[in-house]
């Protein structure tokens, strides 16, 4: 373009020499005055750019428009792919029911025989699903889900202190650790009692979250994600089996009262009791015994008389909980729940008073009997822990204590929606496998060591206490997971604990109590203690097998639908 202007300027200079008719003024240098041009009249000697230049410019513009269009189309396709992924998960990840369940077995629109049709205003339909990576969070993680792909709690309620790493923690060190924790009011600490992150850690975590939010979420490839689950055609074919004689038989009783030791002025009763290491060791023997299993008198988790009466009559239970306003209330998929289940299964949702008030303020409607859809709302008062995660472990691990007459229970975290019939699930995961306990393996991690590192990386809990727990387990016989070992007792040492199916046999109940006691003693991150508890129970009772079915995670995905936790703004 500069060459073009220069040539044009030369033409204008030449033209001025032919239009000068005025005589020169005396004393001035004789030179040609500028030509007066008419405004808006183009110069007749201007040349157009060559065709090659025009072609290059046009080609550049076309390429630029194509690039911008492709970026917009790519974003649109990404958004459509995410919506399509959510739709596939909503359909149960290619769940096959053998044949379609007969219409006479399925209720319309989830209306049960209790007269609850049309009275489900305020229920969340889960407009946005959770990325699979966030499944790591348990049901009462009280952090937001704005960084779902990285599953980062942001370090809330965590003391990131890993300067006191313990190479080996023996019994003496463990006892001293418990004494230090007891001095603070609770073993392992709680959100109110000091497990807070330093400002530097919060800043570091926040910057990490901000940088991650700019990146596209990583798509994890799940092995065998298209599990085929051949449920029975309908519940009409089901016949509840008699008690399996292969299951271990013994009598369990539970400690419900603790007496204050003489000379202990500051002693206070605890929900799980003050179990000594000797009592803990003895409790792993599967035999007639009385053990600690929560619900010490006067320590909390108080229920109304009406709710206790309702719970005492349940034979099959589906339960969940929302504490600390951590989630929305999600009804089971009505069209998947048979009339048999609507009539005979107790769907129990545990809420604290604050969560109930929040849900009611958002439009939740309860009928006169305390039902919202299929869910029976059970309000818990006087919570026994400051940490809502620990409170959530009570209904998760101890349904046999809450529902004393029940034979079967299904637990699902509040981030999940039940997408299959309870009786068909029990038949598929328990009866067909001759199992008394069913839980899925974790979708990506299989060794406790990996789980330890993940908990520390995401600041899930105090690093020192996590190390103490892991090293104590290693010193008590927990070996590293070896996937190539043909004699391994578990296909994975890390479970996905958001969905559990149980028959309330003595061995199943004992395992639930032992696992709860480990969570109470150490950290509320129950994936860390699962394998140790199971393997120690098996090791100490070689003649009394515990029939546990660790099923594939893709099967869990086929019978539940995953959603985000509610985003909670931390008070300042």
N, C-alpha and C positions, 0 to 999 in steps of 0.2 A: 504493500500500500504506500510506503514512503517513496518508492521509485515512481509510482503513478502520480503522486503530488508534485514531485520534482519536474517531471516532464510537462505536466499541466502548467506549472509556473513558467517554464521556458516559453511556451506558446503565448501566454499572456504578455510577456515582455516583448515578444516580436510583434504582436498586433498593435501595441501602443505606438510603434514607430510610424505606422501608416495613418494614424488619426490625429497627429499633432499639427494644427494649422495656425497657431498663435505665435507671434514674434517673441523672442526672448526678452525678458526684462533686463534693463541695464544693471550691471553690477552683479548679476547672478550668474552662477555657473550654468552654461548651456547644457541642459539635459532634457530628456523627454518627460513631460509631466504625465501622471497616471491617467489612464483612460477612465472616463466616467461610464460605468456599466449600469444598465437598466436592472432594477431589482427583480429577482426571480427569473431572469432569462438565462437559461443554461448556456454555457460556452459551446460554440459549435464545433470546437476542436477536441472536447473531452472524449476519451476513448473508453469503451467498456472493457472490463477485465476479460482475459481470454477464457474460452469455454472450459479449459482444464481447471482453472482456479474455481470457477463456479461449481464444477462437478465435485471438487474436493470439499468445498464448504458444505454443499448439500449432503454429501456422504457423511460428513462429520455430524451434522444436525440429525440425520436419520439414526446414526449410531448412538448419539446421546439420548434421543427419545426412546430407542429400543432398550437401552440400559435402564433408564428410569422406569419404563414399563415392566421390565423383567423383575426389578426389585419389588415393585408393588404387587406383581403377581406372586412372587415368592412369599411375601408376607401373608398374602391372602391364603395361599396353599398351606402355609404353616399353621395359620389359625384354623383352617378347615380340617387339617390333619389332627390337631389337638382335639377339636370337637368330635371327630370321628373316633379317635382313641377313647374319649370318654363314653361315646355311644357303645363301643365294643365292650368296654368294661361294664357298662350298665346292663348289657345283655348277658353278662355272666361269663365272658371269655369263652365262648363257644361251649356252653354247658349243654350236654345232651342228657335228656331225661329218659332215655330208652325210647319211650313213646310219649305222645302228648298226654298229660293228665286229663282225665275226663272232666267235662265241665260241671258235672254234678258234684265233683269233689272240691271244686274251687269256688270261693265266694266272690261276689262281684264287688269291685272297688274297695276291698278290704273291710267291709262292714261286718262286724261280728255279731253273734247272737245276743250280746249284752245291750243292744239298742244304742249303739254309738255312731250310727251312720250320720254323715254330714256334720259331725261335731269335732272337726279336726282343724279348725282355723289356727293359723300361727305355726303350723308344722313346717319345718324347713324342707324344701324339695332339693336342696343341694345344687344350687345353680352352678357351682364350680367344684370340680373334683380335685382331689389331692394328687400331686405327683407321687409315683411309687416310692421315691426316696424318702418322703416324709412319713412313711409307714413306721419308721423307726420310733417315732414319738408314741408314747403310750397314751391311754385314754384321758389323762388329766394333765398333760403338758399344758401349762397356762401361758405359753408364748404364742405370738401370732404366727401366721403361716405365709407371710409375705415372701419368704425365701424358701419355698417348698423344695426346690430341686436340691438344695444343699443340706436340708434338714438341720438347720442351725438354730439352736435355742437362743442364740445371742448372749449366752453366758449369764442369764438372769438367775439369781439365787445360787451362784456357784463361787466357791473360793478356789481360784486357780492357783493353788500352791503346790507346786511339784518340786520344791527344793528339798523335801525330806523323803525322797524316794527310798523305799525299803527293799533291800535285796531279798531278805528272807524274814518273814514275820512268824515267829514261833508263838507258842501259847502265852508266854509271859508278856511279850510285846503286845499281843492282841488284848490281853486283860488290861494292860496299862492304857491302851487306846480306848477301850470301853470305859475305863474310869474317867478319862479326860472328857469323853463324850457325855457321860452321865453328869459330870460337873456342869456342863452347859445345858442340862435339862433334857437332852435326848441324844441317843446314839446316832451317829451319822449326821446330826445337825438337821435343821429345817430352814425354810426360807426366813422365818421370823427370828431364828436363833443363831444367825451369824454366817450362813453360807451365802455371802454376798461377794460379787466380783469387784475387784478394784477398778478405779476409773480408767486406768491404762488399758485394762483388759476389755472394758466395755468399748473404749474407743477403737481398739484393735479389731474387736469383733464387728463393730459397726462398719468400719472401713472395709473389712473383708466382705461383709454382706452387701455393701454398696457396689463393690467391684464385681461381685458375683452376679448381682442383679442385672448387670449390663450384658453378661454372657447369656447365650441361649442355654436353657436347661438341658442337661445331659440325658439322653434317652438310654436307660438301662435295658439291656437285653436280658429277658428272663428265660431261662431254660425251661422248656416244656410248658410254655404259657398257654397252650391250647389243650388243657387237660380235658379228657372226656370222662364225665361222671354219669354213670348209668344208674340213676335212681330208679326205684320201683315206679310202676305206672301210676299208682295211686295209693293212698293210705288205707284203702279198703282191704288191701292184701296183708296189712301188717298185723302181726300177733306178737304182743310183748312176751319175750322169753322169760322162762323161770330163772331163778338165781343160778348162775353158772357155778358149778361145783369146782371148777378149775381155779376160781379166784380164791385168794387166801382169806381165811375166816379167823377173826379175832375180835376182841371187844376194845373199843376206844372210849375213854371218858376224858373230860376236859376240866382243867382247873379254872374255876370261876371266881375264887376269892383268894386274896393274898393278905396275910397279916403283917403288920409293921414289925420289923425286927427290933429287938430291945436295944435301946441306946441310939437309934437312928432318928434324930430329930428332923432332918430334912427329907426323910423318905416320903415318897408319894407313889401311889399305885400307878401302874402303866397298863395300857390296853392289852399288850402282849405279855405282860408279866415281867418279872425279873428272873429270867431263866439263867441259871449258872451254866458254865461249860460242861460240867458233869451231867446236869439234867439234859442239856442239849444232846450230848453223846448218847445217853440212854434212850432218848426219844426216837432214835433211828432204828431201834429194834422193833420189828413188826410182831407185836404180841399184845396180850391183855395189859393195858397200862392206862395211866392218867397223865395227860400231857398238857402243856401250854398251847393254846390255839386261839388267842385273842379273847375278847369279851370279858375281861376281868371286871368284876362288879364295881360300878361307880366311876368308870373311866371314859364313858361316852358312847357314841353311836346309838343314841336313844331313838326308839321308834314308838309310835302310838300303839295303843292297845288294839285298835281296829286293824292296823296294818299287820301287827304280829299275828292276829287271828287269821287274816287272809293268807299270810305266808305259811302258816302251820298246816294249811290244807292242800298245798300244792304238791303234785306228784311229778310233773315235768315243768321245768322252769327255763325261760329265756330271760336273762338279766343283763343290765347295763347300768351305767351311772354317769352323772354329770355333776362335778363339784367345782366350785370356784368359777362359775360362769364360763367354763372352758369350751362349751359346744352348744350346738342347736339340738333340738329334739327331733329325731328322725324316725318315722314309723316304719315297720317292716313293709316290704312290698306286698300289698294286700292281695293281689291276684295270685301270688305264689303260696299263700297260707291257706291250707285246707280248712274246711269246716270242722274237722276233727280237732285240729290244733286250736282253732278259735274257741272251741268249746271246752277243751281240757287242759291247755297249756297256760301257765301263768307267765305273762309278759310283765316283768317288774323293772321299773326305772327308778333308781335311787337318786335323789336330788337333795342338796342342802337348801336351806330356806332362802338364801340370797339368790341362788340360781332359779328357784321357782318364781320368785318375785320378778326377776328379769324376764323370764319366759312369759309370764302373765302380762307384763307391761308391753310385750311385743305382740300380743294378741292370742296367746295360747288359751284354749278353752277346755276346761275340765267339766265332766258331768258330775252329777250329785254323788256318785260312788268313787270319785277320784280317778276316773279313767280319761285318758286322751288317746282316742283311737284304741288300739290294742294294749297300749301301755297302761299299767296301773302305777300311778305316781306314788312313791313311798318317800316321804320327807324324813331326812335324818337330822336330828338336833344334837348339839353338844359334840362336835367333831373331835375325835381323840388325838389328832395330829394337826400341827400348824401347816405342814406341807400337804397340799391337796393331792399330790401324787401318792403319798402313803395312804391317805384316806381311801383313795380309789382301789387300793389293793385289797381292802376288806371284802367288798362284794365280789371282787374278781377271784380271790383265792378261797374264800370261805362260804360258798353257797350252801354247803352241807350244814353249816351252823345257822345260817339265816333261814333256811327252809328245812327244818328238821325232819319232815315227813317225805321229802322229795327223793325220788330214785334217780332221776336224770336232770342234768342242767346243761345249758348252753350259755356261755359268756361271750359277749361281743363288746369291744370298745365302742365308745360313743361316736368315734369317727367312722364307724361302719354302719351300713344298713343291711339287715337280714334280707336275703334275696332267694331263699328257699324254705321249704316247709320244715319245721323242727323235727317232726317224726321221721321224715325221709332222711334228714341229716343224721339223726341218731342211728337209724338202721344202717346207713351207708358207712359211717365212720366207727361205730361201736359194734353193733350186732354182727355185721358181715365180717368184721375183722377179729371177732372174739376179744375185743379190747374193753378196758374199763376207763381209759383216759386217752383223749385224742387232742393233739396240738400239731400245728404245722411247723416245718423248719423255716428258718429265716431265708429271705429271698436272695441274699448275697453273701452273708457271712456265716461261717460254720465253726470257727474256733473261738474259744473264750478269749484268747489273747487278742484276736482281731476286734472282738467286742470291747475289750478294755481300751484299746487304742482309739477306737471310734468314740467311745464315751468321753475320753480325755480330749480328743481333738475337737469335739463339739461342746466341751465344757458342760457335760451333763451333770456332773457332781464333783465334789471335792476330790482332787487328784490323789492326794495322800490316802484318803479312805478307800478309794478304788484300788490303789496299789496294795493296801493292807488286806483288803478282801481277797484279791487275786492271789497274793503270795501266801496267805493263810490257806486257801484252797489247794494251792500247789503243794504246800507242806503236808497237807492231809490227804494226799493221794490223787489229786486231779492231774491227769496227764494231758499232753497236747493232743489235739484231735488229729487222727490219721485216717484220711479218707480211703486209703488203700488197704487198711486192716480188715480182713474178711470177718474177724470176730468182734468188730465194734458193736456196742450195744445200741448206739443211736446213729442214724444217718447224718446227724448234725448236732453239734454241741450248743447251738444257738437257735432258740425258737422264735417264731413270730407270734408273740403271746397275745395278740389282739382277739383271738378266737379260740375258745377252749370248749371241748365237749366231754362230759364226765358221766359215768355211772357212779353213784355214791356208795362204793364198796369200801370196806375197811382200809384196803391198801391205797385206794384213790384218795380217801379222806386223810389218811396219814401223810401222803405225799403233799397234799394241799396245805396241811398244817406246817409241815417241815419247810416248804418253800416260803410260806408267809413269814415264818420265824426268821429265815435268812434275810428276807427283805427288811424286816423290822430291825434286825441286828446290824446290818451293814447299810447298803444303799437301796433306794427304791427302784433301781435299774434291774428289773427281775431277769433280764436276759443273762446277767452275769452269774446268777446263782442257780439257774435251772439245771445245767449238766451236773454240777457238783452234787446237788441234792438228789437227783435221780441216781447217779452212779454210786453214791455212798449208800443210799437205801438198798440198791441191788447188791452191793458188795457185802453189806452187813446181814443180808437175808437171802443167802444163796438158794435156800429151799422154799422160798416164798416169792415167786416171781411177780413182778409188777407188769401187767400187760398194757403197755403204752403204745399207742399207734401214732407215730410221727408221720403225718401225711404230707403230701407235696404242697408247697405254697400256692401253686397254680390252682389247686383244688379249693383252697381257701378263697382265692380270688373269684372262683366260679360261683360261690354261694354267698358272697357278701359284696357290697359296693362301697368303695372308699370315697370319703369326702375330706375337705379341709376342716381343721379345728377352727373354732371361732377366734378371730383376732381380738386379743385383750390388750388394752392400753394400761401399762404399768403406772400406778400412782407415783407422783413425784413429791 
